[in-house]
Amino acid sequence: MSNSYKQRAPAVRYEPDENPPAALALGSGLQLVVLGITSIILIPTIVIRVAGGTDEYLSWAVFGAVTVSGICTALQAVRLGRVGAGYVLFMGPAGAYIGVCVSALSEGGPSLLATLVVASSLVPIVISLRLALFRRLLTPTIVGTVNMLVPATVLPVVFSRLADAPDDMALAAPLTAVATILVISGISLTAGRTLRLWAPIVGVVAGSAIGGSLGLYDLDRVARAPWIGLPQGDWPGIGLDLGPAFVELLPAFVFVALIGAIQTITAAVTIQRVSWRRPRAVDYRAVEGAATADGLGKLLSGLTAIVPTQTIAVSVAIVELTGVAARRAGIAAGGVLMVVAFLPKALALILAIPSPVVVAYLTVVLAMSFVRGMTEVVQGGMDHRKGLISGVAFWVGVGCQNDLLFPELLAEFAGGLLRNGITAGSVVVILMTLFLEATAPRRSRIEAELNPSVLPKIREFVSKFASRSGMGEKMVDRLDAASEETLLTLIAQDENREKPERRRLLLTARKEAGGAVLEFVTASGEENLQNRIGLLADTPDEVPVEREVSLRLLRHIASSVRHQQFHDLDIVTVHVELPETGDAGG
């Protein structure tokens, strides 16, 4: 049985399909906004300040970031067709984009940034349309390594803003930054789970208060801002110059968009784990919808010439804290953001935060991002191959970013493409992973129509695979039984349809340490096999339901069964372990 069914379900008060009272939904939405709006405003602020942008453009960028984040947060909750997850997923600008957006603004201003963001918005949209095809490339080694590269390349740029203080207040900046980090770290290390959620906000408020006492907080900016109004700056437009700067930066934007799509996919999977009272298998159609909404959010961000949006990691924490997973909470959060965008006084309070406070806040956020990337690599299963790939790719990226690896050659090669550390490291980790895949033992595969008549053909296929893999007769029997029960269960999904559709089956088999993996790929069915197997744990074995006999047999034959449902196909992965006794072969 899959491990996801051994976990205790969270204490959910309102599931996504349920309707909590309006006041409760609004309260949950406000908590999301309070926890997420700091990064929505601070990330474009640090990007534009580091790049030397004007106050007018900063005003427009913050207005656009809050508005687009509100639209996308509501869209994720509503789920219109294949757009949106149908879950509470908070959206906003991502720290991963800081480095590449600073480079774009420095090279060509807001118009170049807009063009690059629009171009890279195609990445999550394409992934959402063919998510099943990309799943093998999105490995923990690749995802984790790139997540480690992002803070390693961004933090040097962020640290350059620490000295933003008048000459007669040389100690003001370090004192403010240190105080901010101490408050955030102290609360995070010692407080309970509820208070830890507020650690970043408390740290920013404390740092701003200390900075204000030292003359660093811009109170005049807050006083000048009207209570209600539009941003000072106008829409900067989109550039059509696809020159050297565009060519050099586009791969970096594509890679970061890929990482952003991965993070959105991860968030869409995680939010499903905590949104239902009874644990259920992941619906990958909702994941595809989340990735589509991510792409549309980036497209809107590009059209408005702002830092692109993606999911922000506050949704899961708030749902676990409040127990409110209803879509109404996500819609309420989106609505609140859209209202706040037209309140310049509220936005000015955050824009006036001193640069040392912003740097300290981002240092903590990016440091945790590095740890998450490192954890991703390790949790994906570490061996000498994956360790070598991740280590080499990370340090190549760091070396290229800091002009330590043949800077003269890299400046000329492909228009300076590999001078960006995220791009260079990503290229290395993907190429090394593809090489590892290409040199691995080939998978055995068979394709046929999905019906009972192919069972003899599949038995012959399984027998030949086991023989080539050096497995004994007992393992052949296990694989044969697992194949038969999975096939019959998939066929049974069509029983109640008025017009059963003809479906094709692709079966692949591969050997792994301690057993084998069978993967069945078919057109989409309506029921989730993994859910049904999980539900059998609640049905006594002495009273089997006739239609569940195959599932019950499969549950005892296989060590785990994973059913991934996409819009266009189903993928069932069955892990079968070698017998403990008997002839298992070499």
Secondary structure in CASP SS format (residue, H / E / C, confidence):
PFRMAT SS
TARGET T0000
AUTHOR 0000-0000-0000
METHOD secondary structure of the structure
MODEL  1
M C 1.00
S C 1.00
N H 1.00
S H 1.00
Y H 1.00
K C 1.00
Q C 1.00
R C 1.00
A C 1.00
P C 1.00
A C 1.00
V C 1.00
R C 1.00
Y E 1.00
E C 1.00
P C 1.00
D C 1.00
E C 1.00
N C 1.00
P C 1.00
P C 1.00
A H 1.00
A H 1.00
L H 1.00
A H 1.00
L H 1.00
G H 1.00
S H 1.00
G H 1.00
L H 1.00
Q H 1.00
L H 1.00
V H 1.00
V H 1.00
L H 1.00
G H 1.00
I H 1.00
T H 1.00
S H 1.00
I H 1.00
I H 1.00
L H 1.00
I H 1.00
P H 1.00
T H 1.00
I H 1.00
V H 1.00
I H 1.00
R H 1.00
V H 1.00
A C 1.00
G C 1.00
G C 1.00
T C 1.00
D H 1.00
E H 1.00
Y H 1.00
L H 1.00
S H 1.00
W H 1.00
A H 1.00
V H 1.00
F H 1.00
G H 1.00
A H 1.00
V H 1.00
T H 1.00
V H 1.00
S H 1.00
G H 1.00
I H 1.00
C H 1.00
T H 1.00
A H 1.00
L H 1.00
Q H 1.00
A H 1.00
V H 1.00
R C 1.00
L E 1.00
G C 1.00
R C 1.00
V E 1.00
G C 1.00
A C 1.00
G C 1.00
Y C 1.00
V C 1.00
L C 1.00
F C 1.00
M E 1.00
G E 1.00
P E 1.00
A C 1.00
G H 1.00
A H 1.00
Y H 1.00
I H 1.00
G H 1.00
V H 1.00
C H 1.00
V H 1.00
S H 1.00
A H 1.00
L H 1.00
S H 1.00
E H 1.00
G H 1.00
G H 1.00
P H 1.00
S H 1.00
L H 1.00
L H 1.00
A H 1.00
T H 1.00
L H 1.00
V H 1.00
V H 1.00
A H 1.00
S H 1.00
S C 1.00
L H 1.00
V H 1.00
P H 1.00
I H 1.00
V H 1.00
I H 1.00
S H 1.00
L H 1.00
R C 1.00
L H 1.00
A H 1.00
L H 1.00
F H 1.00
R C 1.00
R C 1.00
L C 1.00
L C 1.00
T C 1.00
P H 1.00
T H 1.00
I H 1.00
V H 1.00
G H 1.00
T H 1.00
V H 1.00
N H 1.00
M H 1.00
L H 1.00
V H 1.00
P H 1.00
A H 1.00
T H 1.00
V H 1.00
L H 1.00
P H 1.00
V H 1.00
V H 1.00
F H 1.00
S C 1.00
R C 1.00
L C 1.00
A C 1.00
D C 1.00
A C 1.00
P C 1.00
D H 1.00
D H 1.00
M H 1.00
A C 1.00
L C 1.00
A H 1.00
A H 1.00
P H 1.00
L H 1.00
T H 1.00
A H 1.00
V H 1.00
A H 1.00
T H 1.00
I H 1.00
L H 1.00
V H 1.00
I H 1.00
S H 1.00
G H 1.00
I H 1.00
S H 1.00
L H 1.00
T H 1.00
A C 1.00
G C 1.00
R H 1.00
T H 1.00
L H 1.00
R H 1.00
L C 1.00
W C 1.00
A H 1.00
P H 1.00
I H 1.00
V H 1.00
G H 1.00
V H 1.00
V H 1.00
A H 1.00
G H 1.00
S H 1.00
A H 1.00
I H 1.00
G H 1.00
G H 1.00
S H 1.00
L C 1.00
G C 1.00
L C 1.00
Y C 1.00
D C 1.00
L H 1.00
D H 1.00
R H 1.00
V H 1.00
A H 1.00
R H 1.00
A C 1.00
P C 1.00
W C 1.00
I C 1.00
G C 1.00
L C 1.00
P C 1.00
Q C 1.00
G C 1.00
D C 1.00
W C 1.00
P C 1.00
G C 1.00
I C 1.00
G C 1.00
L C 1.00
D C 1.00
L C 1.00
G C 1.00
P H 1.00
A H 1.00
F H 1.00
V H 1.00
E H 1.00
L H 1.00
L H 1.00
P H 1.00
A H 1.00
F H 1.00
V H 1.00
F H 1.00
V H 1.00
A H 1.00
L H 1.00
I H 1.00
G H 1.00
A H 1.00
I H 1.00
Q H 1.00
T H 1.00
I H 1.00
T H 1.00
A H 1.00
A H 1.00
V H 1.00
T H 1.00
I H 1.00
Q H 1.00
R H 1.00
V C 1.00
S C 1.00
W C 1.00
R C 1.00
R C 1.00
P C 1.00
R C 1.00
A C 1.00
V C 1.00
D C 1.00
Y H 1.00
R H 1.00
A H 1.00
V H 1.00
E H 1.00
G H 1.00
A H 1.00
A H 1.00
T H 1.00
A H 1.00
D H 1.00
G H 1.00
L H 1.00
G H 1.00
K H 1.00
L H 1.00
L H 1.00
S H 1.00
G H 1.00
L H 1.00
T C 1.00
A C 1.00
I C 1.00
V C 1.00
P C 1.00
T E 1.00
Q E 1.00
T E 1.00
I C 1.00
A C 1.00
V C 1.00
S H 1.00
V H 1.00
A H 1.00
I H 1.00
V H 1.00
E H 1.00
L H 1.00
T H 1.00
G C 1.00
V E 1.00
A C 1.00
A C 1.00
R H 1.00
R H 1.00
A H 1.00
G H 1.00
I H 1.00
A H 1.00
A H 1.00
G H 1.00
G H 1.00
V H 1.00
L H 1.00
M H 1.00
V H 1.00
V H 1.00
A C 1.00
F C 1.00
L C 1.00
P H 1.00
K H 1.00
A H 1.00
L H 1.00
A H 1.00
L H 1.00
I H 1.00
L H 1.00
A C 1.00
I C 1.00
P C 1.00
S H 1.00
P H 1.00
V H 1.00
V H 1.00
V H 1.00
A H 1.00
Y H 1.00
L H 1.00
T H 1.00
V H 1.00
V H 1.00
L H 1.00
A H 1.00
M H 1.00
S H 1.00
F H 1.00
V H 1.00
R H 1.00
G H 1.00
M H 1.00
T H 1.00
E H 1.00
V H 1.00
V H 1.00
Q H 1.00
G C 1.00
G C 1.00
M C 1.00
D C 1.00
H H 1.00
R H 1.00
K H 1.00
G H 1.00
L H 1.00
I H 1.00
S H 1.00
G H 1.00
V H 1.00
A H 1.00
F H 1.00
W H 1.00
V H 1.00
G H 1.00
V H 1.00
G H 1.00
C H 1.00
Q H 1.00
N C 1.00
D C 1.00
L C 1.00
L C 1.00
F C 1.00
P H 1.00
E H 1.00
L H 1.00
L H 1.00
A H 1.00
E H 1.00
F H 1.00
A H 1.00
G H 1.00
G H 1.00
L H 1.00
L H 1.00
R H 1.00
N C 1.00
G H 1.00
I H 1.00
T H 1.00
A H 1.00
G H 1.00
S H 1.00
V H 1.00
V H 1.00
V H 1.00
I H 1.00
L H 1.00
M H 1.00
T H 1.00
L H 1.00
F H 1.00
L H 1.00
E H 1.00
A H 1.00
T H 1.00
A C 1.00
P C 1.00
R C 1.00
R C 1.00
S E 1.00
R E 1.00
I E 1.00
E E 1.00
A E 1.00
E E 1.00
L C 1.00
N C 1.00
P H 1.00
S H 1.00
V H 1.00
L H 1.00
P H 1.00
K H 1.00
I H 1.00
R H 1.00
E H 1.00
F H 1.00
V H 1.00
S H 1.00
K H 1.00
F H 1.00
A H 1.00
S H 1.00
R H 1.00
S C 1.00
G C 1.00
M C 1.00
G C 1.00
E H 1.00
K H 1.00
M H 1.00
V H 1.00
D H 1.00
R H 1.00
L H 1.00
D H 1.00
A H 1.00
A H 1.00
S H 1.00
E H 1.00
E H 1.00
T H 1.00
L H 1.00
L H 1.00
T H 1.00
L H 1.00
I H 1.00
A H 1.00
Q C 1.00
D C 1.00
E C 1.00
N C 1.00
R C 1.00
E C 1.00
K C 1.00
P C 1.00
E C 1.00
R C 1.00
R C 1.00
R E 1.00
L E 1.00
L E 1.00
L E 1.00
T E 1.00
A E 1.00
R E 1.00
K E 1.00
E E 1.00
A C 1.00
G C 1.00
G E 1.00
A E 1.00
V E 1.00
L E 1.00
E E 1.00
F E 1.00
V E 1.00
T E 1.00
A C 1.00
S C 1.00
G C 1.00
E C 1.00
E C 1.00
N C 1.00
L H 1.00
Q H 1.00
N H 1.00
R H 1.00
I H 1.00
G H 1.00
L H 1.00
L H 1.00
A H 1.00
D H 1.00
T C 1.00
P C 1.00
D C 1.00
E C 1.00
V C 1.00
P C 1.00
V C 1.00
E H 1.00
R H 1.00
E H 1.00
V H 1.00
S H 1.00
L H 1.00
R H 1.00
L H 1.00
L H 1.00
R H 1.00
H H 1.00
I H 1.00
A C 1.00
S C 1.00
S E 1.00
V E 1.00
R E 1.00
H E 1.00
Q E 1.00
Q E 1.00
F C 1.00
H C 1.00
D C 1.00
L C 1.00
D E 1.00
I E 1.00
V E 1.00
T E 1.00
V E 1.00
H E 1.00
V E 1.00
E E 1.00
L C 1.00
P C 1.00
E C 1.00
T C 1.00
G C 1.00
D C 1.00
A C 1.00
G C 1.00
G C 1.00
END
